[in-house]
Amino acid sequence: MTLTGLPTDKNDRVTMIGDILGLSEQMLSDAQAGDWDRLSERESERQRLVWALFAEPLSRYEMQLHNACLARVLEISHALTQLATAQRTALVDEMEQLGRGRAAAAAYGAYQSAPGAGWVIRT
């Protein structure tokens, strides 16, 4: 272990890769459940582990040994990006609708306070 508390030997790196995969799977579940706050917390921890893992390059043997696990982490990361993009689009649409609603309410309020509003003049 280093002074930062992050593992540095080969066996600890195996554990780290497993932890990264586990966090990635949990993050995918969080995104699917719409728990973006929890996902963000897990992402901070996962990012810390990823930086520690690649502080020293993986050997060719380690890359071969962990290729499937790292490929799954990458696959999950792509899925997370797609879910986050869809969520962002939905939030933008919601904000635009809210803005239109506020504009309509303001226009209606301005009409109601205009002189003669509500009166019908028949000729």
C-alpha positions as CSV (number, residue, x, y, z in Angstrom):
1,M,0.0,0.0,0.0
2,T,1.1,3.6,-0.6
3,L,0.7,6.5,1.8
4,T,-2.6,7.4,0.0
5,G,-4.0,4.0,1.0
6,L,-4.2,2.8,-2.6
7,P,-2.8,-0.6,-3.5
8,T,0.3,-0.9,-5.5
9,D,1.3,-4.5,-5.7
10,K,0.0,-6.9,-8.4
11,N,-2.5,-8.7,-6.2
12,D,-3.9,-5.4,-5.0
13,R,-4.3,-4.4,-8.6
14,V,-6.4,-7.5,-9.2
15,T,-8.6,-6.4,-6.3
16,M,-8.8,-2.8,-7.7
17,I,-9.9,-4.0,-11.1
18,G,-12.7,-6.1,-9.4
19,D,-13.7,-3.0,-7.4
20,I,-13.8,-0.9,-10.5
21,L,-16.0,-3.4,-12.3
22,G,-18.3,-3.7,-9.2
23,L,-18.7,0.1,-9.0
24,S,-19.4,0.3,-12.7
25,E,-22.2,-2.3,-12.4
26,Q,-23.7,-0.4,-9.4
27,M,-23.5,2.8,-11.4
28,L,-25.4,1.2,-14.2
29,S,-28.1,0.1,-11.8
30,D,-28.2,3.6,-10.3
31,A,-28.6,5.2,-13.8
32,Q,-31.3,2.7,-14.7
33,A,-33.1,3.6,-11.4
34,G,-32.7,7.3,-12.0
35,D,-30.5,7.7,-8.9
36,W,-28.1,10.2,-10.4
37,D,-26.9,11.5,-7.0
38,R,-25.7,8.0,-5.9
39,L,-24.2,7.4,-9.4
40,S,-22.2,10.6,-9.0
41,E,-20.8,9.4,-5.6
42,R,-19.8,6.1,-7.0
43,E,-18.2,7.7,-10.0
44,S,-15.9,9.7,-7.8
45,E,-14.7,6.6,-6.1
46,R,-14.4,4.7,-9.4
47,Q,-12.4,7.5,-10.9
48,R,-10.0,7.5,-7.9
49,L,-9.5,3.7,-8.4
50,V,-9.0,4.0,-12.1
51,W,-6.3,6.7,-11.7
52,A,-4.6,4.6,-9.1
53,L,-4.8,1.5,-11.3
54,F,-3.1,3.2,-14.2
55,A,-0.6,5.1,-12.2
56,E,1.8,2.5,-13.4
57,P,1.1,0.9,-16.8
58,L,-0.3,-2.6,-16.8
59,S,2.1,-5.3,-18.0
60,R,1.2,-7.3,-21.1
61,Y,0.3,-10.2,-18.9
62,E,-2.0,-8.1,-16.8
63,M,-3.7,-6.7,-19.9
64,Q,-4.4,-10.2,-21.2
65,L,-5.5,-11.4,-17.7
66,H,-7.9,-8.5,-17.2
67,N,-8.9,-7.7,-20.8
68,A,-12.5,-9.1,-20.4
69,C,-13.0,-7.2,-17.2
70,L,-11.7,-3.9,-18.6
71,A,-13.8,-4.4,-21.7
72,R,-16.9,-4.8,-19.6
73,V,-16.1,-1.6,-17.7
74,L,-15.8,0.2,-21.0
75,E,-19.1,-1.3,-22.2
76,I,-20.8,-0.1,-19.0
77,S,-19.2,3.3,-19.4
78,H,-20.7,3.6,-22.9
79,A,-24.1,2.5,-21.6
80,L,-23.9,5.1,-18.8
81,T,-23.0,7.8,-21.4
82,Q,-26.2,6.9,-23.4
83,L,-28.4,6.9,-20.3
84,A,-27.0,10.2,-19.1
85,T,-27.4,11.8,-22.6
86,A,-31.1,10.6,-22.6
87,Q,-31.6,12.0,-19.1
88,R,-30.0,15.3,-20.1
89,T,-32.3,15.5,-23.2
90,A,-35.3,14.8,-21.1
91,L,-34.3,17.5,-18.6
92,V,-33.8,20.1,-21.4
93,D,-37.2,19.3,-22.8
94,E,-38.8,19.6,-19.4
95,M,-37.1,23.0,-18.8
96,E,-38.2,24.3,-22.2
97,Q,-41.8,23.3,-21.4
98,L,-41.5,25.0,-18.0
99,G,-40.2,28.1,-19.7
100,R,-43.1,28.1,-22.2
101,G,-45.6,27.7,-19.3
102,R,-44.1,30.6,-17.5
103,A,-44.1,32.8,-20.6
104,A,-47.8,31.9,-21.2
105,A,-48.7,32.6,-17.6
106,A,-46.8,36.0,-17.8
107,A,-48.7,36.9,-21.0
108,Y,-52.0,35.9,-19.5
109,G,-51.2,38.0,-16.4
110,A,-50.3,41.0,-18.5
111,Y,-53.5,40.6,-20.5
112,Q,-55.6,40.4,-17.3
113,S,-54.1,43.5,-15.8
114,A,-54.5,45.5,-19.1
115,P,-57.1,48.3,-19.0
116,G,-60.5,46.9,-20.2
117,A,-59.4,43.3,-20.0
118,G,-62.3,41.0,-19.7
119,W,-64.8,43.4,-21.0
120,V,-66.6,42.6,-24.2
121,I,-67.7,45.5,-26.3
122,R,-70.6,44.8,-28.6
123,T,-71.4,47.1,-31.4
